[in-house]
Amino acid sequence: MSVSFKCFARARELANTNLIQLVIPSVDRTSLYQMLQQLVQQYPGFDMAFFERCRFALNHKYIANVDAHTVCDGDVYTIVPPISGG
């Protein structure tokens, strides 16, 4: 299974790229949370505390619960880190 993540702002800085593609063995059900754990293992700049502050989108719609969301082969997610301004 192949899943991609578009990285913006701080996520792009931590990953040192604007697009990450993860390839994992196909399983019946993989949650977005499990994919984020894979990102933490492969990209040392990331940690789960950072991802807890981020939002994630698929097809321009935010995902409410990363634990319950099942990923599908070919999905492209957007990592939206917290943004502050003034």
Sequence and secondary structure as in RCSB ss.txt:
>XXXX:A:sequence
MSVSFKCFARARELANTNLIQLVIPSVDRTSLYQMLQQLVQQYPGFDMAFFERCRFALNHKYIANVDAHTVCDGD
VYTIVPPISGG
>XXXX:A:secstr
 EEEEEE THHHHHHTSSEEEEE    S  BHHHHHHHHHHH TT  HHHHHT EEEETTEE S TTT B  TT 
EEEEE      
